[in-house]
Amino acid sequence: MTKTEEQVAKDKDAVQKMAGAKSAMESALRRIQTLEQALHSAKYSIEEIQTAQGDKLAISVIREGTYKFVGAKDHSRAAIMKIQDVL
């Protein structure tokens, strides 16, 4: 191989690597978009449930290895805030 042929081969390899990196980045961006849409949907669902809950409704959750009752509105609010922080 001459120097020119060597350089052409290196350039082709570099272009293939960049195309692969672009494809991987596009795939990652689609995955992020899908996850963001799922979070928006979950947030909306929790907000719907929250509006239908009474102030005295409590739910049993596991905290520190044991079941505890927590206010449903507080629990929903905390979940919404965690989602909002990520978005």
Sine and cosine of phi, psi and omega as CSV:
sin_phi,cos_phi,sin_psi,cos_psi,sin_omega,cos_omega
0.00,0.00,0.65,-0.76,0.09,-1.00
-1.00,0.09,0.18,-0.98,0.00,-1.00
-0.85,0.53,-0.67,0.74,-0.01,-1.00
-0.90,0.44,-0.70,0.72,0.03,-1.00
-0.90,0.44,-0.62,0.79,0.06,-1.00
-0.88,0.48,-0.71,0.71,-0.02,-1.00
-0.92,0.40,-0.64,0.77,0.04,-1.00
-0.88,0.48,-0.67,0.74,0.02,-1.00
-0.90,0.44,-0.66,0.75,0.04,-1.00
-0.90,0.43,-0.66,0.75,0.01,-1.00
-0.90,0.45,-0.68,0.74,0.04,-1.00
-0.88,0.47,-0.67,0.74,0.03,-1.00
-0.89,0.45,-0.68,0.74,0.01,-1.00
-0.90,0.44,-0.66,0.75,0.02,-1.00
-0.90,0.44,-0.67,0.74,0.03,-1.00
-0.89,0.46,-0.65,0.76,0.02,-1.00
-0.91,0.42,-0.65,0.76,0.01,-1.00
-0.92,0.40,-0.62,0.78,0.05,-1.00
-0.90,0.44,-0.65,0.76,0.05,-1.00
-0.91,0.42,-0.66,0.75,0.03,-1.00
-0.91,0.42,-0.64,0.77,0.03,-1.00
-0.89,0.46,-0.70,0.72,0.01,-1.00
-0.88,0.47,-0.68,0.73,0.02,-1.00
-0.90,0.43,-0.64,0.77,0.01,-1.00
-0.92,0.40,-0.68,0.74,0.03,-1.00
-0.89,0.46,-0.63,0.77,0.05,-1.00
-0.90,0.44,-0.68,0.73,0.02,-1.00
-0.89,0.45,-0.66,0.76,0.01,-1.00
-0.91,0.41,-0.63,0.78,0.06,-1.00
-0.90,0.44,-0.65,0.76,0.02,-1.00
-0.90,0.44,-0.68,0.73,0.04,-1.00
-0.88,0.47,-0.69,0.72,0.01,-1.00
-0.88,0.47,-0.66,0.75,0.03,-1.00
-0.89,0.45,-0.68,0.73,0.02,-1.00
-0.91,0.42,-0.65,0.76,0.03,-1.00
-0.90,0.44,-0.66,0.75,0.05,-1.00
-0.89,0.46,-0.65,0.76,0.02,-1.00
-0.91,0.42,-0.64,0.77,0.04,-1.00
-0.91,0.41,-0.67,0.75,0.05,-1.00
-0.87,0.49,-0.68,0.73,0.00,-1.00
-0.90,0.43,-0.69,0.72,0.02,-1.00
-0.89,0.45,-0.67,0.74,0.02,-1.00
-0.87,0.49,-0.71,0.70,0.01,-1.00
-0.88,0.48,-0.68,0.74,0.01,-1.00
-0.89,0.45,-0.68,0.73,0.01,-1.00
-0.90,0.43,-0.64,0.77,0.03,-1.00
-0.90,0.44,-0.62,0.78,0.06,-1.00
-0.88,0.47,-0.73,0.69,0.01,-1.00
-0.89,0.45,-0.66,0.75,-0.05,-1.00
-0.88,0.48,-0.62,0.78,-0.02,-1.00
-0.93,0.36,-0.39,0.92,-0.02,-1.00
-1.00,-0.03,-0.13,0.99,-0.04,-1.00
-0.99,0.11,0.60,-0.80,0.15,-0.99
-0.98,0.17,0.33,-0.95,-0.03,-1.00
-0.92,0.39,-0.39,0.92,-0.06,-1.00
-0.99,-0.12,0.03,1.00,-0.01,-1.00
-0.94,0.34,0.75,-0.66,0.06,-1.00
-0.81,-0.58,0.47,-0.88,0.05,-1.00
-0.80,-0.60,0.45,-0.89,0.01,-1.00
-1.00,-0.04,0.82,-0.58,0.02,-1.00
-0.76,-0.65,0.36,-0.93,0.05,-1.00
-1.00,-0.01,0.84,-0.54,0.06,-1.00
-0.73,-0.68,0.82,-0.58,0.03,-1.00
0.82,0.58,0.62,0.78,0.09,-1.00
0.99,0.10,-0.01,1.00,0.03,-1.00
-0.75,-0.67,0.37,-0.93,0.04,-1.00
-0.98,0.20,0.69,-0.73,0.06,-1.00
-0.67,-0.74,0.48,-0.88,0.09,-1.00
-1.00,-0.04,0.73,-0.68,0.06,-1.00
-0.77,-0.64,0.45,-0.89,0.05,-1.00
-0.90,0.44,0.75,-0.67,-0.05,-1.00
-0.89,0.45,-0.64,0.77,0.01,-1.00
-0.90,0.43,-0.67,0.74,0.03,-1.00
-0.90,0.44,-0.66,0.75,0.01,-1.00
-0.90,0.45,-0.71,0.71,0.03,-1.00
-0.89,0.45,-0.70,0.72,-0.01,-1.00
-0.87,0.50,-0.67,0.74,0.01,-1.00
-0.90,0.44,-0.66,0.75,0.02,-1.00
-0.90,0.43,-0.68,0.74,0.01,-1.00
-0.89,0.45,-0.67,0.75,-0.01,-1.00
-0.91,0.42,-0.65,0.76,0.02,-1.00
-0.89,0.46,-0.68,0.73,0.03,-1.00
-0.90,0.43,-0.70,0.71,-0.02,-1.00
-0.88,0.47,-0.61,0.79,0.03,-1.00
-0.88,0.48,-0.60,0.80,-0.01,-1.00
-0.96,0.28,-0.62,0.78,-0.03,-1.00
-0.97,0.23,0.00,0.00,0.00,0.00
